[in-house]
Amino acid sequence: GLCMVYAPRGVGKTHFSLGVSYAVASGGSFLTWEAPSPRGVLFIDGEMPAAVLRERLARIAVSSDREPAAPLWIVTPDLQDRGMIDLSRQDDQEALEPFLAGVELIVVDNLSTLCRTGRENEGEGWLPVQAWGLRQRAAGRSVLFIHHAGKGGQQRGTSRREDVLDTVISLRRPGDYSPDQGAIFEVHFEKARGLYGDETKPFEAKLTTTPDGRQEWAVKPLEQSTVEKVAGLLSEGISQIEIAEMLGLTRGAVSKAAKKAAEQGLVRVS
């Protein structure tokens, strides 16, 4: 299908896109998802220096117990004579065709740099990219579009993009985020065609490092993460009103989390 993941700068979009790509190519897992078997991936990068991209992929490979058993092709402007492609242009779309044999997932990272023709906030500029995406879906391929969020936290540009997308995911920083926490984000499903129940519940993902230097993602349901945070703050003697402000939650949400924390025996007040 067609999926878009968007987030503000620095939240973890490239961690997400590379993690998905490696999992699909290796038949492995990423966060709460698992690839049933290795499938070919074409990763189109429009932002990161090739050396940094290589380094991040190497880190993922070292931390994984699988190697890609299917093609994992990477197109980056640093290594292309023609420079950065523009998927809004038909000739650039056609230039990708030779790389699509055996590919079942195309990752476009990101829309702002790789789809440049037309204005971002006008629907007409999206139409050529939409048509290209629909052709890929008709050919049996999935496309993952990575996009930036605007100042208000919503995806930048026209909302018409969502009309044909099967899935829209928003990555958000936790309300109590601080830079020393490293890579950590909340995953929220804003559109989930064909997904139901627990598959669409929000969760929190944090990149951790094991004693032997491997990187792993620690994942927990967002509701439970909130309960644990509220419990910790209550145990420090902080009021529910202050907790609501610190975590960016409503007072009702804090009250509900506090009740669950008490039921789970998590609150320790000195």
C-alpha positions as YAML, in Angstrom:
chain: A
units: angstrom
residues:
- id: 1
  name: GLY
  ca: [0.00, 0.00, 0.00]
- id: 2
  name: LEU
  ca: [0.86, 3.69, 0.19]
- id: 3
  name: CYS
  ca: [2.03, 4.98, 3.56]
- id: 4
  name: MET
  ca: [3.25, 8.34, 4.85]
- id: 5
  name: VAL
  ca: [5.21, 8.89, 8.05]
- id: 6
  name: TYR
  ca: [5.72, 12.49, 9.14]
- id: 7
  name: ALA
  ca: [7.39, 14.19, 12.08]
- id: 8
  name: PRO
  ca: [9.19, 17.40, 13.06]
- id: 9
  name: ARG
  ca: [12.90, 17.64, 12.37]
- id: 10
  name: GLY
  ca: [15.11, 15.56, 14.63]
- id: 11
  name: VAL
  ca: [12.38, 13.26, 15.95]
- id: 12
  name: GLY
  ca: [13.57, 10.09, 14.23]
- id: 13
  name: LYS
  ca: [12.21, 9.90, 10.68]
- id: 14
  name: THR
  ca: [15.42, 8.46, 9.21]
- id: 15
  name: HIS
  ca: [15.78, 5.99, 12.10]
- id: 16
  name: PHE
  ca: [12.25, 4.87, 11.18]
- id: 17
  name: SER
  ca: [12.76, 4.69, 7.41]
- id: 18
  name: LEU
  ca: [16.09, 2.84, 7.59]
- id: 19
  name: GLY
  ca: [14.76, 0.47, 10.26]
- id: 20
  name: VAL
  ca: [11.77, -0.44, 8.10]
- id: 21
  name: SER
  ca: [13.97, -0.85, 5.01]
- id: 22
  name: TYR
  ca: [16.45, -3.18, 6.69]
- id: 23
  name: ALA
  ca: [13.69, -5.25, 8.30]
- id: 24
  name: VAL
  ca: [11.90, -5.74, 4.97]
- id: 25
  name: ALA
  ca: [15.08, -6.63, 3.06]
- id: 26
  name: SER
  ca: [16.21, -9.09, 5.75]
- id: 27
  name: GLY
  ca: [12.82, -10.55, 6.64]
- id: 28
  name: GLY
  ca: [13.33, -9.24, 10.17]
- id: 29
  name: SER
  ca: [11.38, -7.05, 12.55]
- id: 30
  name: PHE
  ca: [11.20, -3.36, 13.44]
- id: 31
  name: LEU
  ca: [9.29, -1.93, 16.41]
- id: 32
  name: THR
  ca: [5.97, -3.82, 16.46]
- id: 33
  name: TRP
  ca: [6.11, -5.06, 12.87]
- id: 34
  name: GLU
  ca: [7.63, -8.16, 11.33]
- id: 35
  name: ALA
  ca: [8.38, -8.94, 7.68]
- id: 36
  name: PRO
  ca: [7.18, -12.48, 6.84]
- id: 37
  name: SER
  ca: [10.00, -12.95, 4.31]
- id: 38
  name: PRO
  ca: [12.78, -10.85, 2.72]
- id: 39
  name: ARG
  ca: [11.56, -8.47, 0.01]
- id: 40
  name: GLY
  ca: [13.47, -6.11, -2.27]
- id: 41
  name: VAL
  ca: [13.76, -2.48, -1.15]
- id: 42
  name: LEU
  ca: [14.67, 0.71, -3.02]
- id: 43
  name: PHE
  ca: [15.61, 3.49, -0.58]
- id: 44
  name: ILE
  ca: [15.61, 6.93, -2.23]
- id: 45
  name: ASP
  ca: [17.40, 9.46, -0.03]
- id: 46
  name: GLY
  ca: [17.18, 13.19, -0.52]
- id: 47
  name: GLU
  ca: [18.69, 14.63, 2.62]
- id: 48
  name: MET
  ca: [21.46, 12.69, 4.34]
- id: 49
  name: PRO
  ca: [25.14, 12.59, 3.28]
- id: 50
  name: ALA
  ca: [26.01, 9.20, 1.80]
- id: 51
  name: ALA
  ca: [28.71, 8.57, 4.43]
- id: 52
  name: VAL
  ca: [26.26, 9.13, 7.30]
- id: 53
  name: LEU
  ca: [23.67, 6.93, 5.59]
- id: 54
  name: ARG
  ca: [26.26, 4.16, 5.25]
- id: 55
  name: GLU
  ca: [27.24, 4.52, 8.89]
- id: 56
  name: ARG
  ca: [23.64, 4.26, 10.10]
- id: 57
  name: LEU
  ca: [22.96, 1.20, 7.98]
- id: 58
  name: ALA
  ca: [26.15, -0.44, 9.24]
- id: 59
  name: ARG
  ca: [25.02, 0.19, 12.82]
- id: 60
  name: ILE
  ca: [21.67, -1.46, 12.09]
- id: 61
  name: ALA
  ca: [23.40, -4.42, 10.44]
- id: 62
  name: VAL
  ca: [25.78, -4.96, 13.37]
- id: 63
  name: SER
  ca: [22.85, -4.88, 15.80]
- id: 64
  name: SER
  ca: [20.71, -7.29, 13.77]
- id: 65
  name: ASP
  ca: [20.80, -11.08, 13.78]
- id: 66
  name: ARG
  ca: [19.89, -11.08, 10.08]
- id: 67
  name: GLU
  ca: [21.47, -9.84, 6.88]
- id: 68
  name: PRO
  ca: [19.47, -8.63, 3.86]
- id: 69
  name: ALA
  ca: [18.55, -11.67, 1.78]
- id: 70
  name: ALA
  ca: [16.78, -9.50, -0.79]
- id: 71
  name: PRO
  ca: [18.09, -6.43, -2.64]
- id: 72
  name: LEU
  ca: [18.46, -3.23, -0.60]
- id: 73
  name: TRP
  ca: [19.25, -0.57, -3.19]
- id: 74
  name: ILE
  ca: [20.04, 2.99, -2.13]
- id: 75
  name: VAL
  ca: [19.77, 6.04, -4.38]
- id: 76
  name: THR
  ca: [21.42, 9.13, -2.91]
- id: 77
  name: PRO
  ca: [22.35, 12.40, -4.67]
- id: 78
  name: ASP
  ca: [25.93, 12.20, -3.34]
- id: 79
  name: LEU
  ca: [26.57, 9.18, -5.57]
- id: 80
  name: GLN
  ca: [24.53, 10.15, -8.66]
- id: 81
  name: ASP
  ca: [25.90, 11.97, -11.70]
- id: 82
  name: ARG
  ca: [22.45, 13.47, -12.36]
- id: 83
  name: GLY
  ca: [22.13, 14.88, -8.83]
- id: 84
  name: MET
  ca: [18.95, 14.72, -6.82]
- id: 85
  name: ILE
  ca: [15.89, 13.27, -8.51]
- id: 86
  name: ASP
  ca: [12.49, 14.99, -8.52]
- id: 87
  name: LEU
  ca: [9.60, 12.52, -8.42]
- id: 88
  name: SER
  ca: [7.24, 15.28, -9.53]
- id: 89
  name: ARG
  ca: [8.87, 15.05, -12.98]
- id: 90
  name: GLN
  ca: [8.00, 12.24, -15.36]
- id: 91
  name: ASP
  ca: [11.54, 11.91, -16.74]
- id: 92
  name: ASP
  ca: [12.91, 11.35, -13.23]
- id: 93
  name: GLN
  ca: [10.17, 8.81, -12.52]
- id: 94
  name: GLU
  ca: [11.18, 6.97, -15.69]
- id: 95
  name: ALA
  ca: [14.87, 7.12, -14.68]
- id: 96
  name: LEU
  ca: [14.02, 4.97, -11.64]
- id: 97
  name: GLU
  ca: [12.40, 2.19, -13.66]
- id: 98
  name: PRO
  ca: [15.62, 0.14, -14.18]
- id: 99
  name: PHE
  ca: [16.05, -0.06, -10.39]
- id: 100
  name: LEU
  ca: [12.56, -1.41, -9.67]
- id: 101
  name: ALA
  ca: [13.03, -5.00, -10.82]
- id: 102
  name: GLY
  ca: [12.59, -7.26, -7.79]
- id: 103
  name: VAL
  ca: [11.64, -4.33, -5.56]
- id: 104
  name: GLU
  ca: [8.47, -4.54, -3.46]
- id: 105
  name: LEU
  ca: [9.02, -1.53, -1.17]
- id: 106
  name: ILE
  ca: [10.09, 1.96, -2.23]
- id: 107
  name: VAL
  ca: [11.07, 4.41, 0.51]
- id: 108
  name: VAL
  ca: [11.01, 8.12, -0.39]
- id: 109
  name: ASP
  ca: [12.96, 10.10, 2.24]
- id: 110
  name: ASN
  ca: [11.65, 12.79, 2.00]
- id: 111
  name: LEU
  ca: [8.85, 14.53, 0.10]
- id: 112
  name: SER
  ca: [10.23, 18.06, 0.51]
- id: 113
  name: THR
  ca: [13.55, 17.28, -1.16]
- id: 114
  name: LEU
  ca: [12.51, 14.58, -3.63]
- id: 115
  name: CYS
  ca: [9.21, 16.07, -4.89]
- id: 116
  name: ARG
  ca: [10.12, 19.67, -5.61]
- id: 117
  name: THR
  ca: [8.02, 20.75, -8.60]
- id: 118
  name: GLY
  ca: [5.02, 22.87, -7.61]
- id: 119
  name: ARG
  ca: [4.23, 24.50, -4.29]
- id: 120
  name: GLU
  ca: [4.13, 22.26, -1.23]
- id: 121
  name: ASN
  ca: [0.86, 23.72, 0.08]
- id: 122
  name: GLU
  ca: [-1.00, 23.33, -3.21]
- id: 123
  name: GLY
  ca: [-2.69, 20.09, -4.24]
- id: 124
  name: GLU
  ca: [-1.69, 20.32, -7.92]
- id: 125
  name: GLY
  ca: [2.00, 19.79, -7.10]
- id: 126
  name: TRP
  ca: [1.17, 16.47, -5.44]
- id: 127
  name: LEU
  ca: [-0.79, 15.01, -8.36]
- id: 128
  name: PRO
  ca: [2.18, 13.70, -10.43]
- id: 129
  name: VAL
  ca: [3.64, 12.03, -7.32]
- id: 130
  name: GLN
  ca: [0.24, 10.60, -6.44]
- id: 131
  name: ALA
  ca: [-0.11, 9.14, -9.94]
- id: 132
  name: TRP
  ca: [3.37, 7.61, -9.67]
- id: 133
  name: GLY
  ca: [2.54, 6.11, -6.28]
- id: 134
  name: LEU
  ca: [-0.70, 4.63, -7.57]
- id: 135
  name: ARG
  ca: [1.17, 3.04, -10.49]
- id: 136
  name: GLN
  ca: [3.59, 1.45, -8.03]
- id: 137
  name: ARG
  ca: [0.72, 0.11, -5.92]
- id: 138
  name: ALA
  ca: [-0.95, -1.30, -9.04]
- id: 139
  name: ALA
  ca: [2.34, -3.05, -9.86]
- id: 140
  name: GLY
  ca: [2.31, -4.74, -6.45]
- id: 141
  name: ARG
  ca: [4.77, -2.42, -4.73]
- id: 142
  name: SER
  ca: [4.37, -0.49, -1.50]
- id: 143
  name: VAL
  ca: [5.63, 3.08, -1.11]
- id: 144
  name: LEU
  ca: [6.66, 4.69, 2.18]
- id: 145
  name: PHE
  ca: [6.76, 8.49, 1.94]
- id: 146
  name: ILE
  ca: [8.68, 10.33, 4.66]
- id: 147
  name: HIS
  ca: [7.59, 13.92, 5.28]
- id: 148
  name: HIS
  ca: [8.27, 16.86, 7.58]
- id: 149
  name: ALA
  ca: [5.77, 18.26, 10.05]
- id: 150
  name: GLY
  ca: [5.13, 22.00, 10.09]
- id: 151
  name: LYS
  ca: [5.37, 24.35, 13.07]
- id: 152
  name: GLY
  ca: [1.97, 23.25, 14.36]
- id: 153
  name: GLY
  ca: [2.99, 19.59, 14.35]
- id: 154
  name: GLN
  ca: [0.81, 18.65, 11.36]
- id: 155
  name: GLN
  ca: [2.20, 17.48, 8.02]
- id: 156
  name: ARG
  ca: [3.46, 20.30, 5.83]
- id: 157
  name: GLY
  ca: [1.52, 21.23, 2.73]
- id: 158
  name: THR
  ca: [-1.74, 20.02, 1.26]
- id: 159
  name: SER
  ca: [-4.03, 17.57, 3.06]
- id: 160
  name: ARG
  ca: [-4.99, 16.12, -0.37]
- id: 161
  name: ARG
  ca: [-2.10, 13.68, 0.02]
- id: 162
  name: GLU
  ca: [-4.11, 11.63, 2.48]
- id: 163
  name: ASP
  ca: [-6.89, 10.88, -0.02]
- id: 164
  name: VAL
  ca: [-5.07, 7.94, -1.66]
- id: 165
  name: LEU
  ca: [-2.82, 6.92, 1.22]
- id: 166
  name: ASP
  ca: [-3.61, 3.68, 3.02]
- id: 167
  name: THR
  ca: [-1.73, 4.56, 6.20]
- id: 168
  name: VAL
  ca: [-0.64, 7.84, 7.80]
- id: 169
  name: ILE
  ca: [1.63, 7.73, 10.85]
- id: 170
  name: SER
  ca: [2.73, 10.66, 12.98]
- id: 171
  name: LEU
  ca: [5.94, 10.46, 15.02]
- id: 172
  name: ARG
  ca: [5.87, 12.77, 18.04]
- id: 173
  name: ARG
  ca: [8.22, 13.66, 20.87]
- id: 174
  name: PRO
  ca: [6.98, 12.68, 24.34]
- id: 175
  name: GLY
  ca: [5.68, 15.62, 26.36]
- id: 176
  name: ASP
  ca: [8.56, 15.30, 28.85]
- id: 177
  name: TYR
  ca: [11.27, 14.84, 26.21]
- id: 178
  name: SER
  ca: [14.79, 16.10, 26.88]
- id: 179
  name: PRO
  ca: [17.76, 15.82, 24.46]
- id: 180
  name: ASP
  ca: [19.70, 13.54, 26.80]
- id: 181
  name: GLN
  ca: [17.08, 10.83, 26.22]
- id: 182
  name: GLY
  ca: [18.39, 10.25, 22.69]
- id: 183
  name: ALA
  ca: [16.13, 8.75, 20.02]
- id: 184
  name: ILE
  ca: [12.65, 8.34, 21.47]
- id: 185
  name: PHE
  ca: [9.28, 8.98, 19.85]
- id: 186
  name: GLU
  ca: [5.59, 8.17, 20.03]
- id: 187
  name: VAL
  ca: [3.96, 6.42, 17.06]
- id: 188
  name: HIS
  ca: [0.39, 7.55, 16.32]
- id: 189
  name: PHE
  ca: [-1.81, 6.16, 13.54]
- id: 190
  name: GLU
  ca: [-3.87, 8.93, 11.93]
- id: 191
  name: LYS
  ca: [-5.17, 6.79, 9.08]
- id: 192
  name: ALA
  ca: [-5.01, 3.00, 9.02]
- id: 193
  name: ARG
  ca: [-6.91, 1.38, 6.18]
- id: 194
  name: GLY
  ca: [-7.11, -2.37, 6.78]
- id: 195
  name: LEU
  ca: [-5.69, -2.20, 10.32]
- id: 196
  name: TYR
  ca: [-7.84, -2.79, 13.38]
- id: 197
  name: GLY
  ca: [-7.82, -2.92, 17.17]
- id: 198
  name: ASP
  ca: [-4.44, -3.24, 18.85]
- id: 199
  name: GLU
  ca: [-2.66, -2.76, 15.50]
- id: 200
  name: THR
  ca: [-3.60, 0.93, 15.54]
- id: 201
  name: LYS
  ca: [-2.96, 1.73, 19.20]
- id: 202
  name: PRO
  ca: [-0.23, 4.34, 19.78]
- id: 203
  name: PHE
  ca: [3.06, 3.23, 21.29]
- id: 204
  name: GLU
  ca: [6.37, 4.63, 22.43]
- id: 205
  name: ALA
  ca: [9.71, 3.55, 20.96]
- id: 206
  name: LYS
  ca: [13.12, 4.26, 22.46]
- id: 207
  name: LEU
  ca: [16.51, 3.37, 21.00]
- id: 208
  name: THR
  ca: [18.66, 1.64, 23.64]
- id: 209
  name: THR
  ca: [22.20, 0.26, 23.66]
- id: 210
  name: THR
  ca: [22.90, -3.16, 25.18]
- id: 211
  name: PRO
  ca: [26.07, -3.90, 27.23]
- id: 212
  name: ASP
  ca: [27.67, -5.51, 24.15]
- id: 213
  name: GLY
  ca: [27.08, -2.37, 22.08]
- id: 214
  name: ARG
  ca: [24.09, -3.54, 20.03]
- id: 215
  name: GLN
  ca: [21.27, -1.10, 19.43]
- id: 216
  name: GLU
  ca: [17.74, -2.22, 20.22]
- id: 217
  name: TRP
  ca: [14.35, -0.55, 20.17]
- id: 218
  name: ALA
  ca: [12.38, -0.77, 23.43]
- id: 219
  name: VAL
  ca: [8.66, -0.55, 22.66]
- id: 220
  name: LYS
  ca: [5.72, -0.22, 25.01]
- id: 221
  name: PRO
  ca: [2.06, 0.83, 24.59]
- id: 222
  name: LEU
  ca: [1.76, 4.60, 24.99]
- id: 223
  name: GLU
  ca: [-0.91, 4.20, 27.67]
- id: 224
  name: GLN
  ca: [1.44, 2.10, 29.83]
- id: 225
  name: SER
  ca: [4.34, 4.50, 29.22]
- id: 226
  name: THR
  ca: [2.14, 7.37, 30.46]
- id: 227
  name: VAL
  ca: [1.08, 5.39, 33.54]
- id: 228
  name: GLU
  ca: [4.73, 4.74, 34.44]
- id: 229
  name: LYS
  ca: [5.74, 8.38, 33.94]
- id: 230
  name: VAL
  ca: [2.83, 9.64, 36.05]
- id: 231
  name: ALA
  ca: [3.65, 7.09, 38.76]
- id: 232
  name: GLY
  ca: [7.27, 8.22, 38.89]
- id: 233
  name: LEU
  ca: [6.33, 11.89, 39.19]
- id: 234
  name: LEU
  ca: [3.67, 11.23, 41.82]
- id: 235
  name: SER
  ca: [6.26, 9.29, 43.82]
- id: 236
  name: GLU
  ca: [8.42, 12.42, 43.78]
- id: 237
  name: GLY
  ca: [5.58, 14.37, 45.37]
- id: 238
  name: ILE
  ca: [4.61, 16.32, 42.25]
- id: 239
  name: SER
  ca: [0.93, 17.27, 41.97]
- id: 240
  name: GLN
  ca: [-1.35, 16.02, 39.21]
- id: 241
  name: ILE
  ca: [-1.80, 19.59, 37.95]
- id: 242
  name: GLU
  ca: [1.97, 20.01, 37.57]
- id: 243
  name: ILE
  ca: [2.27, 16.58, 35.95]
- id: 244
  name: ALA
  ca: [-0.34, 17.54, 33.36]
- id: 245
  name: GLU
  ca: [1.73, 20.60, 32.43]
- id: 246
  name: MET
  ca: [5.01, 18.66, 32.37]
- id: 247
  name: LEU
  ca: [3.72, 15.85, 30.15]
- id: 248
  name: GLY
  ca: [1.43, 17.93, 27.95]
- id: 249
  name: LEU
  ca: [-1.64, 15.96, 29.07]
- id: 250
  name: THR
  ca: [-5.11, 16.92, 30.22]
- id: 251
  name: ARG
  ca: [-5.83, 16.70, 33.93]
- id: 252
  name: GLY
  ca: [-8.37, 13.98, 33.18]
- id: 253
  name: ALA
  ca: [-5.70, 11.90, 31.42]
- id: 254
  name: VAL
  ca: [-3.33, 12.31, 34.38]
- id: 255
  name: SER
  ca: [-6.07, 11.34, 36.83]
- id: 256
  name: LYS
  ca: [-6.84, 8.21, 34.80]
- id: 257
  name: ALA
  ca: [-3.15, 7.28, 34.61]
- id: 258
  name: ALA
  ca: [-2.73, 7.88, 38.36]
- id: 259
  name: LYS
  ca: [-5.60, 5.51, 39.09]
- id: 260
  name: LYS
  ca: [-4.04, 2.80, 36.91]
- id: 261
  name: ALA
  ca: [-0.65, 3.40, 38.52]
- id: 262
  name: ALA
  ca: [-2.20, 2.86, 41.95]
- id: 263
  name: GLU
  ca: [-3.91, -0.32, 40.74]
- id: 264
  name: GLN
  ca: [-0.55, -1.62, 39.46]
- id: 265
  name: GLY
  ca: [1.20, -0.73, 42.71]
- id: 266
  name: LEU
  ca: [3.57, 1.68, 40.95]
- id: 267
  name: VAL
  ca: [3.11, 4.73, 43.18]
- id: 268
  name: ARG
  ca: [5.50, 5.10, 46.08]
- id: 269
  name: VAL
  ca: [5.00, 8.30, 48.06]
- id: 270
  name: SER
  ca: [7.61, 9.05, 50.73]
...
